[in-house]
Amino acid sequence: PALGYPAVFPYDAQNRAAKVPGECAATVVHPRYAVTAAHCFLDISSPATARIQATVGGRAFTTVGVLIDPCWSFSDDGPNSHDLALLKFDEDLGVTPVEMQTTGGEAGQEFTIVGWGDTGTSAQARGDISPCNEGGGCRFRVAKNVFTAAGAGLLKYTFDDPSAGGLPLEGLAYTGDSG
């Protein structure tokens, strides 16, 4: 619902009693599917039958399974190559899915990053970044960037400071922006 992104929602892949705000995010790409990060399910023993609770557009839903990209391996790649999973629901989520690019040619394309992760500015050292999950300072953020390269299961991009020619909302994904 925030900032015009009704098809993006947080969920807790571990279904803990004490929720961690914005543990992972998912983006609705079909009336009954949402895409997210495979590494969010490292501790889930049976993703194919996982029952994950999520709130989408103010309504509660439960998955009927999570499909993990078969090429993804945390031990080989960490949260990098093929880090994709699909949350499957047994009913329509009631929001307009995000349009997906299907034609290739990602290099040079502008894209949007959303999430509830750690925050900081280009002037801050890595150690000065504000951690989201320590103290509950999580807030929904939106940034833009441009893909510099695409191939072999990876989309690459770099940070260009807005004051030095980068996009006005130039940003990077960071810890806590998973999904």
C-alpha positions in Angstrom: 0.0 0.0 0.0 2.9 2.4 0.7 4.0 4.9 -2.0 1.9 3.4 -4.8 3.3 -0.1 -4.6 0.2 -2.2 -3.7 1.7 -5.3 -5.1 4.7 -5.4 -2.7 4.3 -6.8 0.8 6.5 -7.9 3.8 6.3 -11.4 5.3 8.1 -13.5 7.8 9.4 -16.6 6.1 10.0 -18.3 9.5 6.4 -17.6 10.8 7.8 -16.6 14.2 5.6 -15.4 17.0 7.7 -12.3 17.4 7.6 -10.9 13.8 10.7 -9.1 12.4 9.3 -6.2 10.4 10.2 -6.5 6.8 12.2 -9.7 7.1 11.6 -10.4 3.4 9.5 -8.7 0.8 7.6 -10.1 -2.1 6.2 -8.6 -5.3 2.9 -9.9 -6.8 3.6 -10.9 -10.4 0.4 -12.9 -11.0 -3.0 -12.9 -9.3 -1.9 -15.9 -7.2 1.9 -15.7 -7.2 4.5 -13.4 -5.7 8.3 -13.4 -6.4 10.8 -13.1 -3.6 14.3 -14.2 -2.6 15.1 -18.0 -2.3 17.5 -17.3 0.6 14.5 -16.2 2.7 13.7 -19.9 3.0 17.1 -21.3 4.1 15.6 -22.7 7.3 12.3 -24.0 5.8 12.5 -27.8 5.6 9.8 -28.3 3.0 9.3 -25.2 0.8 7.0 -26.9 -1.6 4.4 -27.2 1.1 5.3 -24.2 3.2 2.4 -22.3 4.8 3.6 -18.7 5.0 1.3 -16.0 6.3 1.3 -12.7 4.5 -0.9 -9.6 4.5 -1.6 -8.2 1.0 -3.7 -5.1 0.6 -4.9 -5.3 4.2 -6.1 -8.9 3.8 -4.5 -12.1 5.3 -3.4 -14.9 3.0 -1.5 -18.1 3.5 0.7 -19.7 0.9 0.1 -23.3 -0.4 3.8 -23.6 -1.2 7.0 -22.0 -2.2 8.8 -22.8 -5.5 12.5 -22.3 -5.3 14.6 -21.8 -8.5 16.3 -25.2 -9.1 19.6 -23.5 -10.1 19.9 -21.6 -6.8 22.4 -22.8 -4.3 23.3 -20.8 -1.1 26.5 -22.9 -0.5 27.7 -22.1 -4.1 26.4 -18.6 -4.7 25.2 -17.1 -1.4 22.3 -14.7 -2.0 23.4 -14.0 -5.5 22.8 -16.1 -8.7 19.3 -17.4 -9.2 18.1 -16.2 -5.8 14.5 -16.5 -6.7 11.4 -18.1 -5.2 7.7 -17.9 -6.0 5.1 -17.8 -3.2 2.0 -19.7 -4.4 -1.4 -18.8 -3.1 -4.7 -20.8 -3.6 -6.8 -17.6 -4.2 -6.4 -14.3 -6.0 -4.5 -11.7 -3.9 -6.8 -8.9 -5.0 -4.1 -6.4 -6.2 -2.8 -5.6 -9.6 0.4 -7.6 -10.3 3.5 -5.7 -11.3 4.3 -5.9 -15.0 7.3 -8.1 -15.7 9.9 -7.5 -18.5 10.0 -10.5 -20.7 12.0 -9.3 -23.7 15.5 -9.3 -22.3 17.8 -6.4 -22.9 18.0 -5.4 -19.2 21.4 -3.6 -19.5 20.7 0.1 -19.5 17.2 -0.2 -18.2 16.1 1.8 -15.2 14.5 -0.3 -12.3 12.9 0.3 -8.9 14.2 -1.2 -5.6 11.7 -1.4 -2.7 12.2 -2.9 0.7 12.4 -2.4 4.5 16.2 -2.8 4.9 19.0 -0.9 6.5 19.3 2.8 5.6 22.0 5.3 5.0 23.5 7.8 2.6 26.3 7.7 0.1 28.3 9.8 2.6 28.1 7.2 5.3 30.7 4.5 6.0 29.4 0.9 6.0 29.6 0.8 9.8 27.4 4.0 10.1 24.4 2.5 8.2 21.3 2.3 10.4 20.3 -1.4 10.9 16.6 -2.0 10.4 16.1 -5.0 12.5 17.9 -3.6 15.6 15.4 -1.4 17.3 12.5 -1.6 14.9 13.5 1.3 12.7 12.3 -0.5 9.5 10.5 1.7 7.0 9.4 1.1 3.5 11.9 2.7 1.0 12.0 3.2 -2.7 15.1 3.7 -4.8 16.0 3.7 -8.5 19.0 2.5 -10.4 20.1 1.3 -13.9 21.3 -2.2 -14.8 24.9 -2.1 -16.0 25.1 -5.7 -17.2 22.9 -8.8 -17.3 23.7 -12.5 -17.9 24.4 -15.8 -16.3 21.6 -15.4 -13.9 22.8 -12.0 -12.6 21.7 -8.4 -13.0 24.4 -6.0 -12.1 24.3 -2.3 -11.1 26.4 0.2 -9.2 25.8 3.3 -7.1 26.2 6.6 -8.8 25.8 9.5 -6.3 22.8 11.7 -7.3 25.0 14.8 -6.7 27.5 13.5 -9.3 25.1 12.6 -12.1 23.2 9.6 -10.7 19.4 9.3 -10.7 17.6 11.6 -8.2 16.5 8.6 -6.1 19.6 6.5 -6.9 20.0 3.6 -4.4 21.2 0.1 -3.8 19.6 -3.0 -2.2 21.0 -3.6 1.2 20.6 -5.9 4.2 16.9 -6.4 5.0 15.8 -5.6 1.4 15.5 -9.3 0.6 12.7 -10.3 -1.7 
